């Protein structure tokens, strides 16, 4: 089901990932028509790289 328009779709698009500290997280889906209204998900490897860069530059 699309998180934006609540219609059922046979072509869901992942628009968000919800992480949980106490168990498994879940994905949030939208239909192909509503998906462009959501920001692009960051790549996990890009997030790791920026974190390592901050650490080596003295930031925390």
C-alpha positions, 0 to 999 in steps of 0.5 A: 500500500502506498504511504502517500495515497493509500492505494494498493500497487503491484509495483511498490517503490521503497521510499524510506527505511525505518530502523529500530533499536529493539528489533527489525526495522521495516520499509515504507513503500509508495506507488510509482506515481507518488514515489518522486515526491519523496527524497532519494534514500542515501546509500549506506556506504556513503553514510559510512564514508562521511562518518569515517571522514569526520572522525579522521578530521577530528570531528565526532 
